[in-house]
Amino acid sequence: MGTRTLLRIAGVAAIAVTLMACAPSPGTPTLLAVTTNQVICGGMVPPPGSPFCRTNPAARAIEVTVRSTVVASGTSSSDGQLLLEVPAGALVVSAPGQPTYMNCDTPSVTAVAGQTTPVTQSCTILAP
């Protein structure tokens, strides 16, 4: 190989290294750590000193929306935990398709880019 060819190869290699160094690195995803609870109030009268309402983790379908558009969805596990990748910004968490006897909240949360943001979604059953 001649000197000219070696210089061309070295030049191409230098450009390739420079371009790779300028490429954006993959960022940390923005995550939403959803905890789903079921609250049962009423029913049998609890013993003195016990709460009237009981809260337990619950498996449930979850949707995350931005301006009424679903951007993420999933189902929480039996321990009530779900981790979703979401866009950064203002989000609303809901539990679609729940029975009418359950009163489910729709918490609003602001997800911070590159971080995991916790949110709790609860459905309440008012037992007679």
Stockholm file with secondary structure:
# STOCKHOLM 1.0

chainA/1-128         MGTRTLLRIAGVAAIAVTLMACAPSPGTPTLLAVTTNQVICGGMVPPPGSPFCRTNPAARAIEVTVRSTVVASGTSSSDGQLLLEVPAGALVVSAPGQPTYMNCDTPSVTAVAGQTTPVTQSCTILAP
#=GR chainA/1-128 SS CCHHHHHHHHHHHHHHHHHHHHSCCCCCCCEEEEEEEEEEEESSCCCTTSCSEEEEECCCEEEEEETTEEEEEEECCTTSEEEEECCSEEEEEECTTCCTTEEECCCEEEECTTSEEEEEEEEEEEEC
#=GC SS_cons         CCHHHHHHHHHHHHHHHHHHHHSCCCCCCCEEEEEEEEEEEESSCCCTTSCSEEEEECCCEEEEEETTEEEEEEECCTTSEEEEECCSEEEEEECTTCCTTEEECCCEEEECTTSEEEEEEEEEEEEC
//
